């Protein structure tokens, strides 16, 4: 093997890594990268001990990764804030619905109690009339039998 082909085999790019993962039928979440700095980037640590370490490339890559991380964290925080607001709103709506449901249940119970009181009042009135009728007839009966 020539030195050129050996060096080519020692370097890996994100494209070559993704190609290998696809060939092994390993599912990858990162299909595309929006950064040329990462997608066509050769491996930082070269297997050739005589080769120099490219600090600028390393710096660019880590800066890009940090920027991606920072933007993802910012997006996650904003989603958390949105979800917290929505949760608060939903709790308020739930409390209002629960209060309305409780009010309707109480109104229905009060209506049932009122109806039952009216029925009991009518029964009481009927019983009172019957007691009065029975008492008056009994009094008449006693008066007739004493005569």
N, CA, C and O of each residue as an XYZ file, in Angstrom:
588
protein
N       0.839     -1.185      0.000
C       0.000      0.000      0.000
C       0.872      1.231      0.000
O       1.934      1.269      0.621
N       0.412      2.210     -0.692
C       1.166      3.470     -0.706
C       0.805      4.286      0.520
O      -0.212      4.047      1.172
N       1.648      5.240      0.816
C       1.409      6.099      1.983
C       0.103      6.889      1.811
O      -0.620      7.109      2.783
N      -0.198      7.314      0.576
C      -1.412      8.087      0.295
C      -2.664      7.264      0.617
O      -3.565      7.756      1.296
N      -2.729      6.026      0.142
C      -3.925      5.216      0.393
C      -4.040      4.848      1.865
O      -5.151      4.740      2.385
N      -2.922      4.653      2.544
C      -2.956      4.361      3.974
C      -3.522      5.545      4.742
O      -4.345      5.380      5.642
N      -3.075      6.734      4.380
C      -3.591      7.924      5.056
C      -5.075      8.105      4.771
O      -5.826      8.501      5.662
N      -5.506      7.829      3.566
C      -6.925      7.954      3.245
C      -7.755      7.006      4.107
O      -8.857      7.357      4.528
N      -7.237      5.818      4.370
C      -7.965      4.855      5.185
C      -7.986      5.260      6.652
O      -8.898      4.883      7.387
N      -6.994      6.020      7.079
C      -6.912      6.409      8.476
C      -7.844      7.556      8.814
O      -8.209      7.741      9.975
N      -8.228      8.319      7.820
C      -9.117      9.452      8.061
C     -10.564      9.007      7.914
O     -10.896      8.193      7.053
N     -11.402      9.544      8.754
C     -12.834      9.296      8.631
C     -13.550     10.627      8.581
O     -13.186     11.570      9.283
N     -14.566     10.695      7.752
C     -15.421     11.877      7.736
C     -16.783     11.455      8.261
O     -17.078     10.265      8.370
N     -17.601     12.431      8.580
C     -18.961     12.109      9.022
C     -19.701     11.355      7.926
O     -20.493     10.455      8.208
N     -19.438     11.733      6.657
C     -20.095     11.032      5.554
C     -19.703      9.561      5.531
O     -20.548      8.689      5.328
N     -18.405      9.287      5.742
C     -17.972      7.891      5.709
C     -18.534      7.116      6.905
O     -18.864      5.937      6.782
N     -18.640      7.769      8.044
C     -19.221      7.105      9.218
C     -20.690      6.787      8.962
O     -21.155      5.687      9.259
N     -21.418      7.755      8.408
C     -22.835      7.532      8.117
C     -22.993      6.429      7.072
O     -23.900      5.602      7.172
N     -22.116      6.415      6.073
C     -22.150      5.380      5.038
C     -21.949      4.003      5.672
O     -22.660      3.053      5.346
N     -20.979      3.904      6.576
C     -20.716      2.635      7.257
C     -21.931      2.207      8.079
O     -22.324      1.042      8.041
N     -22.522      3.134      8.817
C     -23.688      2.793      9.636
C     -24.844      2.304      8.773
O     -25.538      1.355      9.137
N     -25.052      2.956      7.623
C     -26.119      2.516      6.713
C     -25.812      1.130      6.144
O     -26.712      0.302      5.999
N     -24.535      0.877      5.821
C     -24.172     -0.429      5.265
C     -24.363     -1.543      6.295
O     -24.627     -2.688      5.930
N     -24.232     -1.211      7.569
C     -24.437     -2.191      8.637
C     -25.901     -2.242      9.084
O     -26.253     -2.963     10.018
N     -26.748     -1.465      8.401
C     -28.177     -1.381      8.703
C     -28.425     -0.941     10.141
O     -29.316     -1.449     10.822
N     -27.618      0.011     10.581
C     -27.779      0.608     11.903
C     -28.536      1.906     11.714
O     -28.143      2.762     10.922
N     -29.613      2.037     12.443
C     -30.445      3.233     12.311
C     -29.724      4.449     12.871
O     -29.168      4.407     13.969
N     -29.740      5.526     12.108
C     -29.048      6.756     12.516
C     -30.066      7.873     12.642
O     -30.936      8.037     11.787
N     -29.951      8.632     13.704
C     -30.822      9.788     13.880
C     -30.323     10.974     13.069
O     -31.122     11.762     12.563
N     -29.019     11.104     12.943
C     -28.446     12.261     12.258
C     -28.193     11.868     10.818
O     -27.154     11.288     10.502
N     -29.128     12.177      9.952
C     -28.965     11.858      8.538
C     -28.256     12.979      7.793
O     -27.449     12.725      6.898
N     -28.553     14.196      8.156
C     -27.931     15.325      7.471
C     -27.381     16.281      8.503
O     -27.960     16.476      9.571
N     -26.279     16.859      8.171
C     -25.692     17.881      9.028
C     -25.701     19.181      8.256
O     -25.393     19.206      7.065
N     -26.052     20.251      8.927
C     -26.123     21.537      8.248
C     -24.789     22.261      8.287
O     -24.719     23.453      7.984
N     -23.746     21.563      8.652
C     -22.450     22.213      8.773
C     -21.421     21.506      7.913
O     -21.182     20.308      8.067
N     -20.822     22.244      7.019
C     -19.734     21.680      6.227
C     -18.552     21.348      7.118
O     -17.786     20.429      6.827
N     -18.404     22.098      8.208
C     -17.286     21.864      9.117
C     -17.356     20.465      9.710
O     -16.319     19.858      9.981
N     -18.564     19.943      9.917
C     -18.687     18.597     10.483
C     -18.870     17.527      9.419
O     -18.316     16.435      9.549
N     -19.626     17.811      8.381
C     -19.966     16.754      7.432
C     -18.774     16.288      6.606
O     -18.691     15.103      6.284
N     -17.867     17.161      6.259
C     -16.705     16.770      5.463
C     -15.431     16.831      6.284
O     -14.351     17.085      5.752
N     -15.554     16.607      7.524
C     -14.448     16.814      8.447
C     -13.700     15.523      8.674
O     -14.306     14.503      9.001
N     -12.414     15.552      8.508
C     -11.634     14.351      8.765
C     -11.408     14.208     10.259
O     -11.489     15.170     11.024
N     -11.125     12.985     10.643
C     -10.959     12.679     12.060
C      -9.874     13.567     12.661
O      -8.857     13.834     12.021
N     -10.094     14.020     13.887
C      -9.142     14.932     14.535
C      -7.818     14.248     14.847
O      -6.748     14.794     14.577
N      -7.896     13.080     15.405
C      -6.667     12.384     15.786
C      -6.262     11.490     14.635
O      -6.978     10.552     14.285
N      -5.147     11.772     14.063
C      -4.658     10.982     12.937
C      -3.810      9.847     13.488
O      -3.125     10.010     14.497
N      -3.856      8.720     12.838
C      -3.086      7.577     13.305
C      -1.598      7.734     12.999
O      -0.768      6.998     13.532
N      -1.277      8.667     12.165
C       0.124      8.922     11.827
C       0.724      9.808     12.917
O       0.309     10.959     13.053
N       1.683      9.315     13.695
C       2.235     10.115     14.789
C       3.026     11.333     14.323
O       3.229     12.272     15.091
N       3.474     11.321     13.063
C       4.246     12.455     12.549
C       3.351     13.607     12.114
O       3.819     14.732     11.937
N       2.062     13.324     11.941
C       1.165     14.364     11.437
C       0.889     15.390     12.529
O       0.877     15.077     13.719
N       0.670     16.609     12.092
C       0.375     17.684     13.041
C      -1.120     17.678     13.375
O      -1.961     17.263     12.578
N      -1.400     18.138     14.541
C      -2.791     18.235     14.985
C      -3.342     19.571     14.522
O      -2.740     20.611     14.787
N      -4.464     19.563     13.841
C      -5.040     20.794     13.302
C      -5.949     21.422     14.354
O      -7.126     21.079     14.462
N      -5.388     22.335     15.116
C      -6.113     22.968     16.211
C      -7.225     23.883     15.712
O      -8.248     24.035     16.380
N      -7.037     24.484     14.560
C      -8.087     25.368     14.017
C      -9.339     24.567     13.655
O     -10.463     24.972     13.950
N      -9.115     23.422     13.009
C     -10.264     22.577     12.666
C     -10.966     22.087     13.931
O     -12.194     22.074     14.020
N     -10.150     21.687     14.903
C     -10.725     21.237     16.162
C     -11.525     22.350     16.833
O     -12.623     22.119     17.339
N     -10.976     23.538     16.832
C     -11.661     24.692     17.419
C     -12.962     24.985     16.684
O     -13.996     25.215     17.312
N     -12.911     24.976     15.342
C     -14.122     25.222     14.544
C     -15.198     24.177     14.841
O     -16.373     24.501     15.011
N     -14.773     22.940     14.898
C     -15.743     21.866     15.123
C     -16.382     21.986     16.505
O     -17.602     21.895     16.637
N     -15.569     22.187     17.523
C     -16.129     22.298     18.867
C     -16.980     23.546     19.031
O     -17.970     23.533     19.762
N     -16.605     24.609     18.363
C     -17.430     25.820     18.412
C     -18.786     25.547     17.776
O     -19.825     25.961     18.290
N     -18.756     24.843     16.646
C     -20.011     24.522     15.964
C     -20.876     23.605     16.839
O     -22.080     23.821     16.971
N     -20.253     22.583     17.432
C     -20.997     21.661     18.294
C     -21.576     22.406     19.490
O     -22.721     22.166     19.875
N     -20.789     23.314     20.083
C     -21.285     24.089     21.215
C     -22.450     24.976     20.801
O     -23.432     25.098     21.534
N     -22.345     25.598     19.619
C     -23.442     26.448     19.133
C     -24.712     25.627     18.914
O     -25.811     26.069     19.250
N     -24.552     24.425     18.348
C     -25.716     23.547     18.172
C     -26.318     23.180     19.531
O     -27.537     23.195     19.704
N     -25.462     22.857     20.475
C     -25.917     22.518     21.825
C     -26.654     23.695     22.455
O     -27.737     23.530     23.016
N     -26.062     24.880     22.359
C     -26.675     26.068     22.969
C     -28.035     26.362     22.339
O     -28.990     26.693     23.041
N     -28.121     26.242     21.007
C     -29.413     26.516     20.355
C     -30.448     25.453     20.731
O     -31.622     25.770     20.919
N     -30.014     24.190     20.842
C     -30.946     23.134     21.257
C     -31.432     23.355     22.683
O     -32.612     23.167     22.979
N     -30.520     23.755     23.567
C     -30.905     24.022     24.958
C     -31.882     25.189     25.017
O     -32.858     25.155     25.767
N     -31.613     26.226     24.219
C     -32.512     27.386     24.195
C     -33.899     26.968     23.702
O     -34.917     27.393     24.249
N     -33.925     26.138     22.669
C     -35.204     25.666     22.129
C     -35.948     24.808     23.158
O     -37.162     24.931     23.317
N     -35.214     23.948     23.846
C     -35.834     23.094     24.869
C     -36.398     23.946     26.000
O     -37.505     23.701     26.480
N     -35.628     24.950     26.421
C     -36.117     25.827     27.490
C     -37.375     26.570     27.064
O     -38.317     26.705     27.845
N     -37.389     27.054     25.822
C     -38.583     27.774     25.366
C     -39.784     26.826     25.301
O     -40.902     27.222     25.631
N     -39.559     25.580     24.879
C     -40.660     24.606     24.854
C     -41.140     24.293     26.265
O     -42.339     24.139     26.499
N     -40.202     24.200     27.206
C     -40.587     23.958     28.603
C     -41.428     25.121     29.117
O     -42.436     24.912     29.792
N     -41.010     26.357     28.796
C     -41.783     27.530     29.221
C     -43.181     27.524     28.607
O     -44.168     27.807     29.286
N     -43.254     27.195     27.298
C     -44.559     27.129     26.634
C     -45.435     26.059     27.289
O     -46.620     26.283     27.534
N     -44.842     24.900     27.567
C     -45.607     23.819     28.201
C     -46.061     24.204     29.603
O     -47.160     23.841     30.021
N     -45.220     24.939     30.331
C     -45.613     25.388     31.678
C     -46.793     26.354     31.592
O     -47.725     26.273     32.392
N     -46.749     27.272     30.615
C     -47.869     28.208     30.436
C     -49.143     27.455     30.064
O     -50.219     27.724     30.597
N     -48.998     26.509     29.142
C     -50.167     25.740     28.712
C     -50.713     24.912     29.879
O     -51.928     24.801     30.046
N     -49.827     24.339     30.678
C     -50.259     23.562     31.840
C     -51.033     24.448     32.812
O     -52.081     24.047     33.318
N     -50.523     25.649     33.075
C     -51.206     26.575     33.976
C     -52.590     26.917     33.438
O     -53.571     26.931     34.181
N     -52.655     27.192     32.134
C     -53.932     27.526     31.512
C     -54.907     26.347     31.612
O     -56.080     26.530     31.939
N     -54.413     25.142     31.329
C     -55.279     23.967     31.395
C     -55.767     23.707     32.818
O     -56.912     23.301     33.017
N     -54.906     23.938     33.805
C     -55.339     23.779     35.198
C     -56.431     24.778     35.555
O     -57.391     24.435     36.244
N     -56.283     26.023     35.083
C     -57.311     27.032     35.347
C     -58.630     26.638     34.694
O     -59.695     26.759     35.298
N     -58.544     26.162     33.443
C     -59.757     25.728     32.741
C     -60.381     24.541     33.471
O     -61.600     24.479     33.635
N     -59.545     23.602     33.909
C     -60.059     22.441     34.635
C     -60.753     22.864     35.925
O     -61.833     22.370     36.250
N     -60.124     23.783     36.658
C     -60.739     24.246     37.905
C     -62.081     24.912     37.634
O     -63.043     24.710     38.374
N     -62.140     25.712     36.561
C     -63.398     26.383     36.220
C     -64.463     25.349     35.843
O     -65.606     25.432     36.292
N     -64.076     24.376     35.013
C     -65.030     23.333     34.631
C     -65.470     22.519     35.841
O     -66.639     22.153     35.964
N     -64.525     22.241     36.731
C     -64.859     21.487     37.933
C     -65.828     22.271     38.811
O     -66.760     21.699     39.376
N     -65.608     23.590     38.925
C     -66.517     24.428     39.708
C     -67.904     24.450     39.077
O     -68.914     24.359     39.776
N     -67.950     24.575     37.740
C     -69.246     24.580     37.056
C     -69.955     23.237     37.238
O     -71.162     23.188     37.476
N     -69.191     22.154     37.122
C     -69.770     20.833     37.311
C     -70.312     20.679     38.730
O     -71.406     20.150     38.930
N     -69.550     21.141     39.702
C     -69.994     21.067     41.104
C     -71.235     21.930     41.315
O     -72.161     21.523     42.017
N     -71.259     23.133     40.707
C     -72.418     24.020     40.834
C     -73.652     23.345     40.239
O     -74.723     23.367     40.845
N     -73.510     22.747     39.060
C     -74.651     22.074     38.430
C     -75.118     20.891     39.273
O     -76.318     20.649     39.402
N     -74.165     20.157     39.845
C     -74.525     19.030     40.696
C     -75.283     19.509     41.926
O     -76.265     18.890     42.335
N     -74.827     20.610     42.517
C     -75.506     21.171     43.695
C     -76.897     21.665     43.321
O     -77.857     21.437     44.057
N     -77.011     22.352     42.161
C     -78.325     22.835     41.716
C     -79.278     21.661     41.495
O     -80.453     21.728     41.857
N     -78.765     20.590     40.899
C     -79.605     19.415     40.664
C     -80.037     18.805     41.996
O     -81.196     18.426     42.164
N     -79.110     18.711     42.933
C     -79.445     18.174     44.261
C     -80.457     19.063     44.963
O     -81.397     18.567     45.586
N     -80.271     20.374     44.868
C     -81.212     21.313     45.494
C     -82.591     21.188     44.856
O     -83.606     21.248     45.550
N     -82.628     21.013     43.539
C     -83.907     20.809     42.858
C     -84.595     19.546     43.335
O     -85.805     19.539     43.565
N     -83.821     18.466     43.487
C     -84.380     17.208     43.973
C     -84.893     17.374     45.402
O     -85.974     16.891     45.736
N     -84.118     18.057     46.245
C     -84.539     18.294     47.639
C     -85.822     19.114     47.671
O     -86.734     18.821     48.445
N     -85.891     20.145     46.825
C     -87.087     20.996     46.789
C     -88.300     20.175     46.356
O     -89.378     20.294     46.938
N     -88.119     19.346     45.335
C     -89.219     18.498     44.863
C     -89.664     17.539     45.966
O     -90.859     17.355     46.194
N     -88.700     16.934     46.642
C     -89.033     16.006     47.730
C     -89.733     16.736     48.871
O     -90.669     16.205     49.469
N     -89.279     17.957     49.177
C     -89.941     18.739     50.232
C     -91.378     19.060     49.846
O     -92.280     19.008     50.682
N     -91.589     19.395     48.558
C     -92.953     19.668     48.098
C     -93.821     18.418     48.223
O     -94.971     18.488     48.657
N     -93.252     17.267     47.835
C     -94.008     16.011     47.940
C     -94.320     15.712     49.404
O     -95.445     15.345     49.744
N     -93.308     15.874     50.275
C     -93.533     15.633     51.707
C     -94.542     16.624     52.282
O     -95.359     16.256     53.126
N     -94.492     17.873     51.832
C     -95.467     18.875     52.279
C     -96.874     18.480     51.882
O     -97.809     18.621     52.670
N     -97.032     17.981     50.654
C     -98.344     17.545     50.183
C     -98.821     16.334     50.983
O     -99.984     16.252     51.378
N     -97.899     15.392     51.215
C     -98.265     14.212     52.011
C     -98.667     14.639     53.422
O     -99.648     14.138     53.972
N     -97.905     15.567     54.006
C     -98.221     16.062     55.353
C     -99.602     16.707     55.361
O    -100.408     16.481     56.263
N     -99.857     17.525     54.322
C    -101.163     18.193     54.231
C    -102.281     17.160     54.098
O    -103.316     17.271     54.755
N    -102.067     16.149     53.240
C    -103.083     15.102     53.053
C    -103.305     14.322     54.346
O    -104.442     14.035     54.721
N    -102.204     13.982     55.025
C    -102.332     13.245     56.287
C    -103.068     14.098     57.318
O    -103.916     13.601     58.059
N    -102.735     15.381     57.354
C    -103.403     16.284     58.299
C    -104.895     16.335     58.009
O    -105.709     16.300     58.931
N    -105.260     16.419     56.729
C    -106.685     16.435     56.360
C    -107.347     15.124     56.771
O    -108.445     15.130     57.328
N    -106.686     13.998     56.498
C    -107.267     12.699     56.832
C    -107.393     12.528     58.346
O    -108.373     11.971     58.840
N    -106.386     13.017     59.072
C    -106.479     12.944     60.536
C    -107.660     13.784     61.005
O    -108.414     13.362     61.883
N    -107.823     14.955     60.430
C    -108.940     15.826     60.800
C    -110.273     15.154     60.448
O    -111.211     15.171     61.245
N    -110.346     14.560     59.244
C    -111.584     13.885     58.827
C    -111.867     12.709     59.758
O    -112.994     12.536     60.221
N    -110.843     11.902     60.032
C    -111.028     10.741     60.912
C    -111.450     11.202     62.308
O    -112.343     10.619     62.922
N    -110.798     12.253     62.798
C    -111.131     12.771     64.133
C    -112.576     13.255     64.181
O    -113.302     12.965     65.132
N    -112.990     13.995     63.153
C    -114.368     14.509     63.155
C    -115.362     13.359     63.034
O    -116.409     13.405     63.680
N    -115.087     12.343     62.245
C    -116.010     11.216     62.111
C    -116.040     10.398     63.397
O    -117.086      9.915     63.832
N    -114.852     10.261     63.992
C    -114.810      9.525     65.252
C    -115.617     10.256     66.327
O    -116.343      9.640     67.107
N    -115.472     11.582     66.349
C    -116.230     12.378     67.314
C    -117.727     12.208     67.054
O    -118.500     12.044     67.998
N    -118.141     12.245     65.795
C    -119.551     12.052     65.454
C    -120.008     10.655     65.878
O    -121.101     10.484     66.417
N    -119.175      9.683     65.633
C    -119.530      8.316     65.996
C    -119.694      8.167     67.509
O    -120.630      7.521     67.981
N    -118.776      8.771     68.259
C    -118.843      8.708     69.720
C    -120.099      9.440     70.193
O    -120.797      8.952     71.082
N    -120.389     10.577     69.627
C    -121.587     11.331     70.016
C    -122.845     10.526     69.711
O    -123.777     10.553     70.515
N    -122.917      9.833     68.623
C    -124.097      9.045     68.278
C    -124.228      7.843     69.221
O    -125.323      7.479     69.648
N    -123.097      7.252     69.523
C    -123.200      6.080     70.398
C    -123.565      6.487     71.826
O    -124.166      5.688     72.544
N    -123.227      7.684     72.255
C    -123.601      8.141     73.596
C    -125.079      8.529     73.638
O    -125.645      8.607     74.728
N    -125.665      8.751     72.608
C    -127.066      9.178     72.641
C    -127.952      8.024     72.711
O    -129.172      8.183     72.747
